[in-house]
Amino acid sequence: MKILPYLGLATGLVILSGANALAAPQYLSCAFAQPSGEPQLFNFALDQAAGTLGVYVPSTGSQRKVKAEFAAGKVSVNEGFVAWEIAPSTLSVIRDKRTVGEKDRGVCKQISAGEAGFEE
C-alpha cells in the first residue's frame, strides 16, 4: 500500500513533463512557390504558452510577433492585410492575402530556434 502514493507522484511528474514539452515554442520555415522559381520563405515561431506567432521574413530581415489562436491541429492569425493558417502536424500553411483576394499554400519544415533568425 505504500507504493500507491509514489505511483501517483510519478504519474503526476510524467504528465507535467509532457505538458512542459508541449509548451516549448515550435519553429517552422515555410516556402511559397513564386513565378520566378525562387520560393518566398517565412519563418514562424509558434508559442502556444504565450499565445503568439512570430513571423520572420529572411529576405528582408523583418520580424513581428502577433496574437494567435491555437486550436486542434492548427494555428490561426489575422493580421488584417494577411491571414495565416498553419497546421504544424502536416507541415503546411495557407496564406490569405486579403488585400488582393488571393490564397496560396506553403510547405514547411521544422527548424531550430537558432535557424529561425528571430532576435530577442
Rosetta blueprint (number, residue, H / E / L):
1 M L
2 K L
3 I H
4 L H
5 P H
6 Y H
7 L H
8 G H
9 L H
10 A H
11 T H
12 G H
13 L H
14 V H
15 I H
16 L H
17 S H
18 G H
19 A H
20 N H
21 A H
22 L H
23 A H
24 A L
25 P L
26 Q E
27 Y E
28 L E
29 S E
30 C E
31 A E
32 F E
33 A L
34 Q L
35 P L
36 S L
37 G L
38 E L
39 P L
40 Q E
41 L E
42 F E
43 N E
44 F E
45 A E
46 L E
47 D E
48 Q L
49 A L
50 A L
51 G L
52 T E
53 L E
54 G E
55 V E
56 Y E
57 V E
58 P L
59 S L
60 T L
61 G L
62 S E
63 Q E
64 R E
65 K E
66 V E
67 K E
68 A L
69 E E
70 F E
71 A E
72 A L
73 G L
74 K E
75 V E
76 S E
77 V E
78 N E
79 E L
80 G L
81 F L
82 V E
83 A E
84 W E
85 E E
86 I E
87 A E
88 P L
89 S L
90 T L
91 L L
92 S E
93 V E
94 I E
95 R E
96 D E
97 K E
98 R L
99 T L
100 V L
101 G L
102 E E
103 K E
104 D E
105 R E
106 G E
107 V E
108 C E
109 K E
110 Q E
111 I E
112 S L
113 A H
114 G H
115 E H
116 A H
117 G L
118 F L
119 E L
120 E L
